[in-house]
Amino acid sequence: QVQLVESGGGLVQAGGSLRLSCAASGLTFSNYVMGWFRQAPGKERKFVAANSWAGAITNYADSVKGRCTISRDNAKNTVYLQMNSLKPEDTAVYYCAAAPNMVEMLRTPRYWGQGTQVTVSS
């Protein structure tokens, strides 16, 4: 079965950086669009970033554009989210997601990880 396992979350001060990782198994990684979503307390889960298997197509939410970079290592079946200049409003549970195409990724990806908590203190 497909498994997506996130790591790298934690507590960081405003202005700091974190790199999230998501290790995928049970799927042909290079065939999937990989992405990140986040859910803040009491709010809906929202799209953060995604890229296609070759990185040719990359999408970012406006709220993170210029501060976050998504990348992937197809040899390691891993996708990363580098987050810089973090703000308290970035505090959320961050979820890794996989979808066969960008259209599905931007709607409802079929595969999800369990999430990793990111907390940004002011």
Phi and psi in degrees as GROMACS dihedral restraints (atoms count N, CA, C in turn):
[ dihedral_restraints ]
;  ai    aj    ak    al  type     phi  dphi    fc
    3     4     5     6     1   -75.9    20    10
    4     5     6     7     1   133.3    20    10
    6     7     8     9     1  -130.5    20    10
    7     8     9    10     1   134.0    20    10
    9    10    11    12     1  -123.3    20    10
   10    11    12    13     1   120.4    20    10
   12    13    14    15     1  -121.2    20    10
   13    14    15    16     1   114.7    20    10
   15    16    17    18     1   -88.6    20    10
   16    17    18    19     1   153.6    20    10
   18    19    20    21     1  -154.1    20    10
   19    20    21    22     1   167.1    20    10
   21    22    23    24     1   103.1    20    10
   22    23    24    25     1    -4.8    20    10
   24    25    26    27     1   -71.7    20    10
   25    26    27    28     1   172.0    20    10
   27    28    29    30     1   163.3    20    10
   28    29    30    31     1  -166.1    20    10
   30    31    32    33     1  -103.2    20    10
   31    32    33    34     1   130.5    20    10
   33    34    35    36     1  -142.5    20    10
   34    35    36    37     1   150.7    20    10
   36    37    38    39     1   -79.3    20    10
   37    38    39    40     1   154.9    20    10
   39    40    41    42     1   -55.2    20    10
   40    41    42    43     1   137.2    20    10
   42    43    44    45     1    92.4    20    10
   43    44    45    46     1   -10.8    20    10
   45    46    47    48     1   -83.5    20    10
   46    47    48    49     1  -174.6    20    10
   48    49    50    51     1  -132.1    20    10
   49    50    51    52     1   153.2    20    10
   51    52    53    54     1  -144.4    20    10
   52    53    54    55     1   151.4    20    10
   54    55    56    57     1  -122.2    20    10
   55    56    57    58     1   118.9    20    10
   57    58    59    60     1   -92.0    20    10
   58    59    60    61     1   146.2    20    10
   60    61    62    63     1  -125.7    20    10
   61    62    63    64     1   151.0    20    10
   63    64    65    66     1  -139.2    20    10
   64    65    66    67     1   114.8    20    10
   66    67    68    69     1   -96.1    20    10
   67    68    69    70     1   126.8    20    10
   69    70    71    72     1  -108.7    20    10
   70    71    72    73     1   145.8    20    10
   72    73    74    75     1  -147.1    20    10
   73    74    75    76     1   160.4    20    10
   75    76    77    78     1    82.2    20    10
   76    77    78    79     1     7.5    20    10
   78    79    80    81     1  -143.8    20    10
   79    80    81    82     1   161.8    20    10
   81    82    83    84     1   -82.6    20    10
   82    83    84    85     1    94.2    20    10
   84    85    86    87     1   -52.5    20    10
   85    86    87    88     1   -44.0    20    10
   87    88    89    90     1   -67.5    20    10
   88    89    90    91     1   -13.9    20    10
   90    91    92    93     1   -89.3    20    10
   91    92    93    94     1    -4.3    20    10
   93    94    95    96     1  -112.6    20    10
   94    95    96    97     1   144.2    20    10
   96    97    98    99     1   -76.8    20    10
   97    98    99   100     1   131.5    20    10
   99   100   101   102     1  -113.7    20    10
  100   101   102   103     1   143.2    20    10
  102   103   104   105     1  -151.9    20    10
  103   104   105   106     1   177.3    20    10
  105   106   107   108     1  -130.9    20    10
  106   107   108   109     1   140.3    20    10
  108   109   110   111     1  -126.7    20    10
  109   110   111   112     1   165.6    20    10
  111   112   113   114     1  -143.3    20    10
  112   113   114   115     1   153.3    20    10
  114   115   116   117     1  -135.4    20    10
  115   116   117   118     1   114.0    20    10
  117   118   119   120     1   -84.3    20    10
  118   119   120   121     1   158.3    20    10
  120   121   122   123     1   -55.7    20    10
  121   122   123   124     1   127.9    20    10
  123   124   125   126     1    75.8    20    10
  124   125   126   127     1     8.1    20    10
  126   127   128   129     1  -123.5    20    10
  127   128   129   130     1   166.9    20    10
  129   130   131   132     1   -76.9    20    10
  130   131   132   133     1   155.9    20    10
  132   133   134   135     1   -69.2    20    10
  133   134   135   136     1   135.6    20    10
  135   136   137   138     1  -129.5    20    10
  136   137   138   139     1   149.5    20    10
  138   139   140   141     1   -67.0    20    10
  139   140   141   142     1   140.7    20    10
  141   142   143   144     1  -114.6    20    10
  142   143   144   145     1   -55.6    20    10
  144   145   146   147     1  -164.3    20    10
  145   146   147   148     1   156.5    20    10
  147   148   149   150     1  -157.5    20    10
  148   149   150   151     1   152.7    20    10
  150   151   152   153     1  -144.0    20    10
  151   152   153   154     1   155.0    20    10
  153   154   155   156     1   -78.4    20    10
  154   155   156   157     1   175.3    20    10
  156   157   158   159     1   -59.5    20    10
  157   158   159   160     1   -35.0    20    10
  159   160   161   162     1  -100.9    20    10
  160   161   162   163     1     6.9    20    10
  162   163   164   165     1    72.6    20    10
  163   164   165   166     1     8.4    20    10
  165   166   167   168     1   -69.7    20    10
  166   167   168   169     1   -30.1    20    10
  168   169   170   171     1  -120.2    20    10
  169   170   171   172     1   122.2    20    10
  171   172   173   174     1  -130.4    20    10
  172   173   174   175     1   136.6    20    10
  174   175   176   177     1  -127.5    20    10
  175   176   177   178     1   142.6    20    10
  177   178   179   180     1  -132.7    20    10
  178   179   180   181     1   145.6    20    10
  180   181   182   183     1   -69.0    20    10
  181   182   183   184     1   147.4    20    10
  183   184   185   186     1   -58.6    20    10
  184   185   186   187     1   -31.2    20    10
  186   187   188   189     1   -68.6    20    10
  187   188   189   190     1   -18.2    20    10
  189   190   191   192     1  -119.3    20    10
  190   191   192   193     1    -4.4    20    10
  192   193   194   195     1   -58.6    20    10
  193   194   195   196     1   132.2    20    10
  195   196   197   198     1    88.6    20    10
  196   197   198   199     1   -14.6    20    10
  198   199   200   201     1  -114.8    20    10
  199   200   201   202     1   -20.5    20    10
  201   202   203   204     1  -122.7    20    10
  202   203   204   205     1   148.3    20    10
  204   205   206   207     1  -134.1    20    10
  205   206   207   208     1   125.6    20    10
  207   208   209   210     1   -97.8    20    10
  208   209   210   211     1   139.6    20    10
  210   211   212   213     1  -147.4    20    10
  211   212   213   214     1   165.7    20    10
  213   214   215   216     1  -145.2    20    10
  214   215   216   217     1   151.0    20    10
  216   217   218   219     1  -121.1    20    10
  217   218   219   220     1   100.6    20    10
  219   220   221   222     1   -65.8    20    10
  220   221   222   223     1   -26.0    20    10
  222   223   224   225     1   -71.1    20    10
  223   224   225   226     1   -26.9    20    10
  225   226   227   228     1  -105.0    20    10
  226   227   228   229     1     2.2    20    10
  228   229   230   231     1    53.3    20    10
  229   230   231   232     1    42.9    20    10
  231   232   233   234     1  -133.0    20    10
  232   233   234   235     1   139.3    20    10
  234   235   236   237     1  -118.4    20    10
  235   236   237   238     1   145.2    20    10
  237   238   239   240     1  -122.5    20    10
  238   239   240   241     1   154.7    20    10
  240   241   242   243     1  -132.9    20    10
  241   242   243   244     1   107.7    20    10
  243   244   245   246     1   -88.4    20    10
  244   245   246   247     1   121.8    20    10
  246   247   248   249     1  -118.2    20    10
  247   248   249   250     1   123.1    20    10
  249   250   251   252     1  -119.5    20    10
  250   251   252   253     1   165.3    20    10
  252   253   254   255     1    48.4    20    10
  253   254   255   256     1    48.8    20    10
  255   256   257   258     1   -65.6    20    10
  256   257   258   259     1   146.3    20    10
  258   259   260   261     1  -120.7    20    10
  259   260   261   262     1   156.7    20    10
  261   262   263   264     1   -55.0    20    10
  262   263   264   265     1   -32.3    20    10
  264   265   266   267     1   -72.4    20    10
  265   266   267   268     1    -5.2    20    10
  267   268   269   270     1   -82.8    20    10
  268   269   270   271     1    -6.7    20    10
  270   271   272   273     1   -61.7    20    10
  271   272   273   274     1   124.6    20    10
  273   274   275   276     1  -177.1    20    10
  274   275   276   277     1   170.0    20    10
  276   277   278   279     1   -89.1    20    10
  277   278   279   280     1   127.5    20    10
  279   280   281   282     1  -101.8    20    10
  280   281   282   283     1   128.7    20    10
  282   283   284   285     1  -114.9    20    10
  283   284   285   286     1   136.3    20    10
  285   286   287   288     1   -85.4    20    10
  286   287   288   289     1   146.4    20    10
  288   289   290   291     1  -142.7    20    10
  289   290   291   292     1   154.5    20    10
  291   292   293   294     1  -134.6    20    10
  292   293   294   295     1   140.5    20    10
  294   295   296   297     1  -148.7    20    10
  295   296   297   298     1   152.7    20    10
  297   298   299   300     1   -73.1    20    10
  298   299   300   301     1   -16.3    20    10
  300   301   302   303     1  -154.0    20    10
  301   302   303   304     1   166.2    20    10
  303   304   305   306     1   -68.2    20    10
  304   305   306   307     1   -31.4    20    10
  306   307   308   309     1   -60.9    20    10
  307   308   309   310     1   -47.7    20    10
  309   310   311   312     1   -66.6    20    10
  310   311   312   313     1   -39.1    20    10
  312   313   314   315     1   -57.4    20    10
  313   314   315   316     1   -42.0    20    10
  315   316   317   318     1   -79.2    20    10
  316   317   318   319     1    -8.6    20    10
  318   319   320   321     1  -105.1    20    10
  319   320   321   322     1   -85.3    20    10
  321   322   323   324     1  -140.3    20    10
  322   323   324   325     1    94.8    20    10
  324   325   326   327     1   -58.3    20    10
  325   326   327   328     1   147.1    20    10
  327   328   329   330     1   -80.1    20    10
  328   329   330   331     1   -22.7    20    10
  330   331   332   333     1  -122.0    20    10
  331   332   333   334     1   138.5    20    10
  333   334   335   336     1  -134.3    20    10
  334   335   336   337     1   148.8    20    10
  336   337   338   339     1   -87.6    20    10
  337   338   339   340     1  -178.9    20    10
  339   340   341   342     1   -84.8    20    10
  340   341   342   343     1   -17.1    20    10
  342   343   344   345     1    99.8    20    10
  343   344   345   346     1   153.4    20    10
  345   346   347   348     1  -136.3    20    10
  346   347   348   349     1   136.7    20    10
  348   349   350   351     1   -81.9    20    10
  349   350   351   352     1   132.2    20    10
  351   352   353   354     1  -120.0    20    10
  352   353   354   355     1   124.5    20    10
  354   355   356   357     1  -124.5    20    10
  355   356   357   358     1   125.1    20    10
  357   358   359   360     1  -113.3    20    10
  358   359   360   361     1   118.3    20    10
  360   361   362   363     1   -92.7    20    10
  361   362   363   364     1   148.1    20    10
